[in-house]
Amino acid sequence: MHLIEFWILNPNGTIRCPLPEVETRTITPVRNDAGAIQFTYPEDGVNWAVLHETVTLDRDCVLQIRINGQIQPRLQAVITDTQGDDVTEGRTWTYTGYLANGRLNEAVVKPKSGMPAQGNDSTIEQDGHYYSATMGTIVSTLMVEAGVRGALAGVTYNSFTGTHDSNGVAWSKIITLKLTPGTTYLKVLQALVEAGMGEFEMVGTDLRCYQPDTLGTDRTLTNPPLILRRGRTIKDSPRKHTVRGTATAALIAGGNGIYQWVTDADAQTRRGRRIESSASQGSITDAGTLTAYAQHYLTTVVTGHMEKTHGLHTSGPVPILNFDVHDWVYSDLGDTPLERLRIAQWTWTEDADGTQSVTVTLNDLFATKLEAQAKRLEGIAGGTTISGTSNARQIPDEYIDGVAPHPPPRLP
């Protein structure tokens, strides 16, 4: 069994006190999301009063998490909710919250019309548009603005710039977009991830941004590679797959009455018929941009989505010690070739009797993918294009923009 410890931090990040009598706990980091934590603690437990009053008196309760004595900054948690019964004897209270990435929900995009540009790149205009900007430019500008307002106090972002990511690699994608005021920073970053601009993580209070598909470790390339094997490390392996919402052709409506059909011949051959989808983007008024938008939109709906979850023996590879979200690993179920999959989420649970269990979700997060078409655009408005060194990509945009297009053309 692995030792998991919770410690309450002071507002300045120093240690306040331990919570040595946690009864049950569940820790769930999620790729590019806030993640979650839940645990129970007895009212007569050591330092319960410190824990409880910190939450109930509307003050942040920040937890440091240690595994086998090692501090895990990516798992730093903020406890936001408590639940219990005021009259039951021997009360045990339940506490829930989010992990480090959730701090990015504490700041929102401000309106910029008529306001001076702030940031480290000349691609920002006063009207709130970002023209030919990298993920680093957008995020660092947002962080500067948050700092001016006093938001996200203590959060650092020094490892990336408008030209290079947190690994020192030059950004390869640029984008033109306008952000919607009031959108949380987490939603903006998630939209940039979905658009293929890059990836991000919070390590404690340090925000880091990376080139697409470079966050995490490819453990299939280590010697030996990390293989989750049936019968050795894997206890069970439920799998989900869906083609709901997929299509082989799409009709995209732009502004000023322009339309663009796109099709995928290979997908149509595979499905044996033409299946159509549609999207509207009235803010795009030129054919070239609409074509780029349509091509990217089709890539998001042309294939199904698969989620595989492994229940693991804790005597084998476990999170943090052997792998983490964003990493690539092999899955070996014995009756199929090795599958190289990326870790989307893991969950570590400990019951009241000390029994620990681990699950790891690979590839897609099923529910997230089913809603991705709507979620990936939250906080981004306008005809937003993404271009790179060799190709162009378009952030899908499903906002209802109020521009009524002309009747569509006949099917090609």
SULGIKA-V184583 format. One record per pair of residues at least 4 apart in sequence whose ideal C-beta (glycine too) atoms are under 7 Angstrom apart, sorted by the first residue. I is the first residue (numbers start at 1). J is the second residue. D is the distance in Angstrom with one decimal. If there is no record, write none. Layout:
i=<I & I>
j=<J & J>
d=<D & D>
This chain:
i=<1 & 1 & 2 & 2 & 2 & 2 & 2 & 3 & 3 & 4 & 4 & 4 & 4 & 5 & 5 & 6 & 6 & 6 & 6 & 7 & 7 & 7 & 7 & 7 & 7 & 8 & 8 & 8 & 8 & 8 & 8 & 8 & 9 & 9 & 9 & 9 & 9 & 9 & 9 & 10 & 10 & 16 & 17 & 17 & 18 & 19 & 19 & 19 & 20 & 21 & 21 & 21 & 21 & 22 & 22 & 23 & 23 & 23 & 23 & 23 & 24 & 24 & 24 & 24 & 24 & 25 & 25 & 26 & 26 & 26 & 27 & 27 & 27 & 28 & 28 & 28 & 28 & 29 & 29 & 29 & 29 & 29 & 29 & 29 & 30 & 30 & 30 & 31 & 31 & 31 & 31 & 32 & 32 & 32 & 32 & 33 & 34 & 34 & 34 & 34 & 34 & 34 & 35 & 35 & 35 & 35 & 36 & 36 & 37 & 37 & 37 & 37 & 38 & 38 & 38 & 39 & 40 & 40 & 40 & 41 & 41 & 41 & 41 & 41 & 41 & 42 & 42 & 43 & 43 & 43 & 44 & 47 & 48 & 49 & 50 & 51 & 52 & 52 & 52 & 53 & 54 & 54 & 55 & 55 & 55 & 55 & 56 & 60 & 61 & 62 & 62 & 63 & 63 & 63 & 64 & 64 & 65 & 65 & 65 & 65 & 66 & 66 & 66 & 67 & 67 & 67 & 72 & 73 & 73 & 74 & 74 & 74 & 75 & 76 & 76 & 76 & 77 & 77 & 77 & 78 & 78 & 78 & 79 & 79 & 80 & 80 & 81 & 81 & 81 & 82 & 82 & 82 & 83 & 83 & 84 & 84 & 84 & 84 & 85 & 98 & 100 & 100 & 100 & 101 & 101 & 101 & 103 & 103 & 103 & 104 & 104 & 104 & 104 & 104 & 105 & 105 & 106 & 106 & 107 & 107 & 107 & 107 & 107 & 108 & 108 & 108 & 109 & 109 & 109 & 109 & 109 & 109 & 109 & 109 & 110 & 110 & 111 & 111 & 112 & 112 & 112 & 113 & 113 & 114 & 115 & 116 & 117 & 117 & 117 & 118 & 118 & 118 & 118 & 119 & 119 & 119 & 119 & 119 & 120 & 120 & 120 & 121 & 121 & 121 & 121 & 123 & 123 & 123 & 123 & 123 & 124 & 124 & 125 & 125 & 128 & 128 & 129 & 130 & 130 & 130 & 130 & 130 & 131 & 132 & 132 & 133 & 133 & 133 & 133 & 134 & 134 & 134 & 134 & 135 & 135 & 135 & 135 & 135 & 135 & 136 & 136 & 136 & 136 & 136 & 136 & 136 & 136 & 136 & 137 & 137 & 138 & 138 & 139 & 139 & 139 & 140 & 140 & 140 & 140 & 141 & 142 & 142 & 142 & 143 & 143 & 143 & 144 & 145 & 146 & 146 & 154 & 155 & 155 & 156 & 156 & 156 & 157 & 159 & 159 & 160 & 160 & 160 & 160 & 160 & 163 & 163 & 164 & 164 & 164 & 164 & 165 & 165 & 165 & 165 & 165 & 165 & 166 & 166 & 166 & 167 & 167 & 169 & 171 & 172 & 172 & 172 & 173 & 173 & 173 & 173 & 174 & 175 & 175 & 175 & 175 & 175 & 175 & 176 & 176 & 177 & 177 & 177 & 177 & 178 & 178 & 179 & 179 & 179 & 179 & 180 & 180 & 180 & 183 & 183 & 183 & 183 & 185 & 186 & 187 & 187 & 187 & 188 & 188 & 189 & 189 & 190 & 191 & 191 & 191 & 191 & 191 & 191 & 191 & 192 & 192 & 193 & 193 & 193 & 194 & 194 & 195 & 195 & 195 & 196 & 196 & 196 & 197 & 198 & 198 & 198 & 198 & 199 & 199 & 199 & 200 & 200 & 200 & 201 & 201 & 202 & 202 & 203 & 210 & 210 & 215 & 216 & 216 & 216 & 216 & 217 & 218 & 219 & 219 & 219 & 219 & 219 & 219 & 220 & 220 & 220 & 220 & 220 & 221 & 222 & 225 & 226 & 226 & 226 & 226 & 226 & 227 & 227 & 227 & 228 & 228 & 228 & 228 & 228 & 228 & 228 & 228 & 229 & 229 & 229 & 230 & 230 & 230 & 230 & 232 & 233 & 233 & 233 & 233 & 234 & 234 & 234 & 235 & 235 & 235 & 236 & 237 & 237 & 237 & 237 & 238 & 239 & 239 & 240 & 240 & 240 & 241 & 241 & 242 & 242 & 243 & 245 & 245 & 246 & 246 & 246 & 246 & 246 & 247 & 247 & 247 & 247 & 247 & 248 & 248 & 248 & 248 & 248 & 248 & 248 & 248 & 249 & 249 & 249 & 249 & 249 & 250 & 250 & 250 & 250 & 250 & 250 & 250 & 250 & 250 & 251 & 251 & 251 & 251 & 251 & 252 & 252 & 252 & 252 & 252 & 252 & 252 & 252 & 253 & 253 & 253 & 254 & 254 & 254 & 254 & 254 & 254 & 254 & 254 & 255 & 255 & 255 & 255 & 255 & 256 & 257 & 257 & 258 & 258 & 258 & 259 & 259 & 260 & 260 & 260 & 261 & 262 & 262 & 262 & 263 & 264 & 264 & 264 & 265 & 266 & 267 & 267 & 268 & 271 & 277 & 279 & 279 & 279 & 281 & 281 & 281 & 282 & 282 & 282 & 283 & 283 & 283 & 284 & 284 & 284 & 284 & 286 & 287 & 288 & 289 & 289 & 289 & 290 & 291 & 292 & 292 & 292 & 292 & 293 & 293 & 294 & 295 & 296 & 296 & 296 & 296 & 297 & 297 & 298 & 300 & 300 & 305 & 305 & 305 & 306 & 306 & 307 & 307 & 307 & 307 & 307 & 308 & 308 & 308 & 308 & 309 & 309 & 310 & 310 & 310 & 311 & 311 & 312 & 312 & 312 & 312 & 312 & 312 & 314 & 314 & 314 & 317 & 317 & 318 & 318 & 319 & 319 & 319 & 319 & 319 & 320 & 323 & 323 & 323 & 324 & 325 & 325 & 325 & 325 & 326 & 326 & 327 & 328 & 328 & 328 & 329 & 329 & 330 & 330 & 330 & 331 & 331 & 331 & 332 & 341 & 341 & 342 & 342 & 343 & 343 & 344 & 344 & 344 & 344 & 344 & 345 & 345 & 346 & 346 & 346 & 347 & 348 & 348 & 349 & 349 & 350 & 350 & 351 & 361 & 364 & 365 & 366 & 367 & 368 & 371 & 372 & 373 & 373 & 374 & 376 & 377 & 377 & 377 & 377 & 377 & 380 & 380 & 380 & 381 & 384 & 384 & 385 & 385 & 386 & 386 & 386 & 386 & 387>
j=<354 & 356 & 67 & 68 & 314 & 318 & 356 & 68 & 69 & 25 & 65 & 67 & 350 & 18 & 66 & 19 & 22 & 63 & 65 & 15 & 18 & 19 & 63 & 64 & 66 & 16 & 17 & 19 & 50 & 51 & 61 & 63 & 13 & 14 & 15 & 16 & 62 & 63 & 64 & 14 & 16 & 50 & 47 & 50 & 47 & 41 & 47 & 51 & 46 & 41 & 42 & 45 & 46 & 39 & 41 & 40 & 41 & 42 & 92 & 352 & 39 & 40 & 350 & 351 & 352 & 39 & 350 & 38 & 347 & 349 & 37 & 75 & 348 & 35 & 36 & 345 & 347 & 35 & 74 & 75 & 99 & 325 & 345 & 346 & 35 & 325 & 345 & 325 & 326 & 344 & 345 & 190 & 193 & 199 & 200 & 101 & 98 & 99 & 101 & 102 & 105 & 186 & 98 & 99 & 101 & 102 & 96 & 98 & 77 & 96 & 97 & 99 & 94 & 95 & 96 & 95 & 92 & 93 & 94 & 45 & 48 & 51 & 92 & 93 & 95 & 48 & 92 & 48 & 91 & 93 & 48 & 51 & 52 & 53 & 54 & 61 & 56 & 82 & 93 & 57 & 59 & 61 & 61 & 79 & 82 & 95 & 82 & 78 & 79 & 76 & 78 & 76 & 77 & 79 & 71 & 76 & 72 & 75 & 76 & 77 & 70 & 71 & 72 & 72 & 320 & 321 & 320 & 203 & 204 & 100 & 201 & 203 & 99 & 99 & 100 & 204 & 97 & 98 & 99 & 97 & 98 & 102 & 95 & 97 & 96 & 97 & 95 & 96 & 97 & 93 & 94 & 95 & 93 & 94 & 91 & 92 & 93 & 94 & 91 & 102 & 202 & 203 & 204 & 186 & 201 & 202 & 152 & 155 & 202 & 184 & 185 & 186 & 189 & 202 & 184 & 186 & 151 & 152 & 146 & 151 & 152 & 184 & 185 & 182 & 183 & 184 & 142 & 179 & 180 & 181 & 182 & 183 & 188 & 379 & 145 & 181 & 128 & 181 & 126 & 127 & 128 & 127 & 128 & 126 & 126 & 126 & 124 & 125 & 126 & 141 & 144 & 145 & 148 & 124 & 137 & 140 & 141 & 144 & 140 & 161 & 162 & 133 & 137 & 141 & 162 & 130 & 131 & 132 & 133 & 137 & 130 & 141 & 129 & 131 & 178 & 179 & 178 & 137 & 138 & 175 & 176 & 177 & 176 & 174 & 176 & 137 & 138 & 174 & 175 & 162 & 171 & 173 & 174 & 139 & 171 & 192 & 197 & 198 & 209 & 140 & 160 & 161 & 162 & 163 & 164 & 165 & 171 & 209 & 141 & 162 & 142 & 192 & 143 & 189 & 209 & 144 & 157 & 161 & 162 & 145 & 146 & 185 & 188 & 147 & 152 & 157 & 148 & 149 & 151 & 152 & 205 & 205 & 207 & 205 & 206 & 207 & 207 & 166 & 208 & 164 & 165 & 166 & 208 & 209 & 170 & 171 & 168 & 169 & 170 & 171 & 169 & 171 & 198 & 209 & 210 & 211 & 208 & 209 & 210 & 210 & 214 & 211 & 211 & 211 & 388 & 389 & 196 & 197 & 386 & 388 & 387 & 195 & 197 & 384 & 385 & 386 & 395 & 384 & 385 & 380 & 382 & 384 & 395 & 381 & 382 & 183 & 188 & 379 & 380 & 379 & 380 & 381 & 187 & 188 & 378 & 379 & 189 & 190 & 191 & 378 & 379 & 192 & 379 & 193 & 200 & 194 & 195 & 376 & 377 & 378 & 379 & 380 & 395 & 197 & 198 & 198 & 199 & 200 & 372 & 376 & 376 & 386 & 395 & 212 & 386 & 393 & 386 & 209 & 210 & 211 & 212 & 210 & 212 & 215 & 207 & 208 & 209 & 208 & 215 & 206 & 207 & 208 & 214 & 215 & 326 & 324 & 326 & 327 & 328 & 327 & 328 & 225 & 226 & 323 & 327 & 328 & 329 & 225 & 328 & 329 & 330 & 340 & 225 & 226 & 330 & 317 & 322 & 323 & 329 & 330 & 330 & 332 & 338 & 233 & 234 & 310 & 317 & 329 & 330 & 331 & 332 & 233 & 234 & 332 & 234 & 332 & 333 & 334 & 316 & 312 & 313 & 316 & 317 & 310 & 311 & 312 & 311 & 312 & 313 & 311 & 308 & 309 & 310 & 333 & 309 & 306 & 308 & 306 & 307 & 366 & 304 & 306 & 304 & 305 & 304 & 301 & 370 & 275 & 301 & 302 & 303 & 304 & 275 & 276 & 277 & 301 & 302 & 263 & 264 & 267 & 268 & 271 & 274 & 275 & 302 & 261 & 262 & 263 & 274 & 276 & 262 & 276 & 277 & 278 & 279 & 294 & 297 & 298 & 301 & 259 & 261 & 276 & 278 & 408 & 259 & 260 & 279 & 281 & 290 & 293 & 294 & 297 & 259 & 280 & 405 & 258 & 259 & 260 & 281 & 282 & 284 & 285 & 290 & 282 & 283 & 284 & 285 & 403 & 285 & 405 & 406 & 285 & 287 & 290 & 408 & 409 & 290 & 291 & 294 & 412 & 294 & 295 & 298 & 268 & 268 & 298 & 302 & 269 & 270 & 271 & 302 & 274 & 275 & 301 & 297 & 396 & 398 & 293 & 383 & 397 & 401 & 403 & 405 & 382 & 383 & 401 & 289 & 290 & 293 & 383 & 290 & 291 & 292 & 293 & 383 & 385 & 294 & 295 & 296 & 385 & 392 & 394 & 297 & 394 & 298 & 299 & 300 & 393 & 394 & 396 & 301 & 396 & 302 & 373 & 396 & 364 & 366 & 369 & 363 & 364 & 361 & 363 & 364 & 365 & 366 & 331 & 341 & 362 & 363 & 359 & 361 & 331 & 359 & 360 & 357 & 359 & 316 & 317 & 318 & 358 & 359 & 360 & 318 & 356 & 358 & 322 & 323 & 322 & 358 & 323 & 324 & 346 & 348 & 358 & 324 & 327 & 329 & 343 & 343 & 343 & 344 & 345 & 346 & 342 & 343 & 343 & 340 & 341 & 342 & 341 & 343 & 338 & 339 & 340 & 339 & 341 & 362 & 338 & 362 & 363 & 362 & 363 & 360 & 362 & 361 & 362 & 363 & 364 & 365 & 361 & 365 & 358 & 359 & 360 & 359 & 356 & 358 & 356 & 357 & 354 & 356 & 355 & 365 & 369 & 369 & 370 & 371 & 372 & 375 & 376 & 396 & 398 & 398 & 396 & 395 & 396 & 397 & 398 & 399 & 384 & 395 & 397 & 399 & 395 & 397 & 392 & 394 & 392 & 393 & 394 & 395 & 392>
d=<6.3 & 5.8 & 6.1 & 5.6 & 6.8 & 6.6 & 6.7 & 5.3 & 6.9 & 6.6 & 7.0 & 5.7 & 6.4 & 6.7 & 4.3 & 4.3 & 5.8 & 5.2 & 6.2 & 5.7 & 5.1 & 7.0 & 6.7 & 4.4 & 6.9 & 4.5 & 5.3 & 6.6 & 6.1 & 6.4 & 6.4 & 6.3 & 5.8 & 6.8 & 6.5 & 6.1 & 4.5 & 6.9 & 5.5 & 4.8 & 4.8 & 6.9 & 4.7 & 5.7 & 6.7 & 6.4 & 5.8 & 6.2 & 5.4 & 6.6 & 6.1 & 3.7 & 5.6 & 5.1 & 5.9 & 4.6 & 6.6 & 6.5 & 6.2 & 4.9 & 6.4 & 4.8 & 6.3 & 5.7 & 5.3 & 4.0 & 5.0 & 4.9 & 6.4 & 4.7 & 5.4 & 6.4 & 4.9 & 5.7 & 4.7 & 6.4 & 4.5 & 4.2 & 6.9 & 6.7 & 5.4 & 5.2 & 6.9 & 6.6 & 4.9 & 6.9 & 4.7 & 4.6 & 5.9 & 4.8 & 6.5 & 5.7 & 5.0 & 6.8 & 7.0 & 6.3 & 4.2 & 6.4 & 5.2 & 3.4 & 6.6 & 6.7 & 6.0 & 3.5 & 6.2 & 6.8 & 7.0 & 6.1 & 4.6 & 6.8 & 5.3 & 6.3 & 6.7 & 7.0 & 4.6 & 5.7 & 5.1 & 6.7 & 5.2 & 5.2 & 5.8 & 6.3 & 6.9 & 5.8 & 6.6 & 6.7 & 5.0 & 5.6 & 4.4 & 6.5 & 6.9 & 6.2 & 5.8 & 6.0 & 6.3 & 6.4 & 5.9 & 6.7 & 6.7 & 5.3 & 5.2 & 4.0 & 5.1 & 5.6 & 4.9 & 6.8 & 6.4 & 5.8 & 4.1 & 6.7 & 5.6 & 7.0 & 4.4 & 6.3 & 6.1 & 6.2 & 5.1 & 4.2 & 6.9 & 6.5 & 6.0 & 5.4 & 6.6 & 5.7 & 5.4 & 6.8 & 5.8 & 5.0 & 3.5 & 5.9 & 6.8 & 5.5 & 5.9 & 6.9 & 4.8 & 5.2 & 5.3 & 6.8 & 5.4 & 5.0 & 5.9 & 6.3 & 5.1 & 4.0 & 6.8 & 4.7 & 6.9 & 4.6 & 6.8 & 5.7 & 7.0 & 5.3 & 6.8 & 4.7 & 5.5 & 7.0 & 3.8 & 6.6 & 6.1 & 3.1 & 3.8 & 6.9 & 6.3 & 6.8 & 6.8 & 4.8 & 6.8 & 6.2 & 6.0 & 6.8 & 4.4 & 3.9 & 6.3 & 6.9 & 4.8 & 4.8 & 6.4 & 6.0 & 4.4 & 4.2 & 5.1 & 7.0 & 4.8 & 5.3 & 6.2 & 5.4 & 6.9 & 4.7 & 6.6 & 5.3 & 6.5 & 4.7 & 6.5 & 6.8 & 6.1 & 6.1 & 7.0 & 4.1 & 6.5 & 6.6 & 3.7 & 5.8 & 6.3 & 6.9 & 6.5 & 6.6 & 4.4 & 6.8 & 5.7 & 6.3 & 5.1 & 5.3 & 6.8 & 5.2 & 6.7 & 6.2 & 3.0 & 5.5 & 5.5 & 6.6 & 5.3 & 6.5 & 4.0 & 7.0 & 4.0 & 6.0 & 5.1 & 5.4 & 4.3 & 5.8 & 5.9 & 5.7 & 4.7 & 6.2 & 5.4 & 6.3 & 4.7 & 6.9 & 5.5 & 6.8 & 6.6 & 5.5 & 5.2 & 4.7 & 6.0 & 4.2 & 5.3 & 6.2 & 5.9 & 5.7 & 3.9 & 6.9 & 5.7 & 6.0 & 6.4 & 5.2 & 4.3 & 4.0 & 5.7 & 5.8 & 4.8 & 5.4 & 4.8 & 6.8 & 7.0 & 6.4 & 5.7 & 5.9 & 6.2 & 3.7 & 6.5 & 6.9 & 6.3 & 6.8 & 5.6 & 6.5 & 6.2 & 6.6 & 6.2 & 6.5 & 6.3 & 5.9 & 6.9 & 6.4 & 6.9 & 4.8 & 6.7 & 6.8 & 4.1 & 4.6 & 5.1 & 5.1 & 5.9 & 6.4 & 4.8 & 7.0 & 4.5 & 4.0 & 5.2 & 6.5 & 5.1 & 4.6 & 6.6 & 4.6 & 6.2 & 6.5 & 5.4 & 6.3 & 5.6 & 6.8 & 5.1 & 6.2 & 6.6 & 5.7 & 4.8 & 5.1 & 4.0 & 5.8 & 5.5 & 6.1 & 6.5 & 5.3 & 6.8 & 6.4 & 5.2 & 5.7 & 6.6 & 5.1 & 5.6 & 4.8 & 5.6 & 6.9 & 6.0 & 6.1 & 6.7 & 4.6 & 6.9 & 6.0 & 5.2 & 5.4 & 6.0 & 3.7 & 6.7 & 5.2 & 4.2 & 6.2 & 6.2 & 6.0 & 6.4 & 5.2 & 6.9 & 5.2 & 5.2 & 5.8 & 6.7 & 3.2 & 6.3 & 6.3 & 6.4 & 5.0 & 4.5 & 6.6 & 5.0 & 6.5 & 5.0 & 6.4 & 6.2 & 5.5 & 6.3 & 6.5 & 5.6 & 5.1 & 6.9 & 4.2 & 6.2 & 6.9 & 5.7 & 6.9 & 6.5 & 3.4 & 7.0 & 5.7 & 4.0 & 5.4 & 6.6 & 5.6 & 6.5 & 5.5 & 5.8 & 5.9 & 5.7 & 4.8 & 6.4 & 4.1 & 6.8 & 6.6 & 4.9 & 5.5 & 6.2 & 6.9 & 5.7 & 6.2 & 4.8 & 4.4 & 4.7 & 6.9 & 2.8 & 4.4 & 6.9 & 5.0 & 4.5 & 6.3 & 3.8 & 6.1 & 5.4 & 6.1 & 5.1 & 4.7 & 5.4 & 6.5 & 5.3 & 5.2 & 6.8 & 6.5 & 5.8 & 6.2 & 6.6 & 6.2 & 4.8 & 6.7 & 4.3 & 5.2 & 7.0 & 5.1 & 5.5 & 5.5 & 6.8 & 5.9 & 6.9 & 5.3 & 6.7 & 5.5 & 6.3 & 4.6 & 4.9 & 6.4 & 4.7 & 4.6 & 6.4 & 5.5 & 5.7 & 3.6 & 5.8 & 4.9 & 7.0 & 6.4 & 4.2 & 6.6 & 6.0 & 4.3 & 6.5 & 6.9 & 5.2 & 6.2 & 5.3 & 6.9 & 4.8 & 7.0 & 4.6 & 4.9 & 5.8 & 4.7 & 5.6 & 5.7 & 4.0 & 6.4 & 7.0 & 6.9 & 5.5 & 6.4 & 6.6 & 5.8 & 4.8 & 5.9 & 3.6 & 4.8 & 6.7 & 6.4 & 5.4 & 4.3 & 4.1 & 5.8 & 5.6 & 4.9 & 6.7 & 6.6 & 6.8 & 4.2 & 5.6 & 5.0 & 5.4 & 6.8 & 4.7 & 6.3 & 6.7 & 6.2 & 5.7 & 5.0 & 6.8 & 6.3 & 5.5 & 6.7 & 4.7 & 6.2 & 6.7 & 4.8 & 5.3 & 6.6 & 6.1 & 6.1 & 4.2 & 6.3 & 5.6 & 4.5 & 4.3 & 4.2 & 6.7 & 7.0 & 5.9 & 6.7 & 4.3 & 6.3 & 4.3 & 4.4 & 6.0 & 6.0 & 4.3 & 5.1 & 4.9 & 5.7 & 3.5 & 7.0 & 6.1 & 6.0 & 5.4 & 5.6 & 4.8 & 5.5 & 4.5 & 5.6 & 4.3 & 5.7 & 4.9 & 6.6 & 6.4 & 6.0 & 5.0 & 6.3 & 6.3 & 6.1 & 4.8 & 5.6 & 6.1 & 5.4 & 5.4 & 7.0 & 6.0 & 5.9 & 6.1 & 5.0 & 4.2 & 2.7 & 6.6 & 5.1 & 4.5 & 5.6 & 5.0 & 4.8 & 6.0 & 3.7 & 6.8 & 6.2 & 6.7 & 6.3 & 5.6 & 5.7 & 6.2 & 6.4 & 6.6 & 6.1 & 4.9 & 4.6 & 6.1 & 3.9 & 6.5 & 7.0 & 7.0 & 5.2 & 4.2 & 6.4 & 6.9 & 5.2 & 5.5 & 6.6 & 6.0 & 4.6 & 6.4 & 4.1 & 5.3 & 5.9 & 6.2 & 6.0 & 5.1 & 6.4 & 3.9 & 6.6 & 6.6 & 4.7 & 5.8 & 5.6 & 4.9 & 6.9 & 6.7 & 5.2 & 7.0 & 5.2 & 6.2 & 7.0 & 6.9 & 4.4 & 6.9 & 6.3 & 5.7 & 5.0 & 5.7 & 3.8 & 6.2 & 5.8 & 5.5 & 6.3 & 6.2 & 4.5 & 5.8 & 6.4 & 6.1 & 4.7 & 5.9 & 6.2 & 6.9 & 5.2 & 6.8 & 6.4 & 6.5 & 6.9 & 6.6 & 5.1 & 5.9 & 7.0 & 5.2 & 6.6 & 6.5 & 4.7 & 6.8 & 5.9 & 4.5 & 5.6 & 6.3 & 5.4 & 3.9 & 4.9 & 6.8 & 6.6 & 5.9 & 6.0 & 5.0 & 6.5 & 6.6 & 6.7 & 4.9 & 4.2 & 6.2 & 6.7 & 6.8 & 4.5 & 4.9 & 7.0 & 5.4 & 6.9 & 4.9 & 6.7 & 4.9 & 4.5 & 6.5 & 4.5 & 6.4 & 6.7 & 6.8 & 6.2 & 5.3 & 5.4 & 6.5 & 6.1 & 6.0 & 6.1 & 6.9 & 6.0 & 5.2 & 5.4 & 6.4 & 5.8 & 6.0 & 6.7 & 5.8 & 4.5 & 6.3 & 6.4 & 5.5 & 6.7 & 4.1 & 6.1 & 6.1 & 4.4>
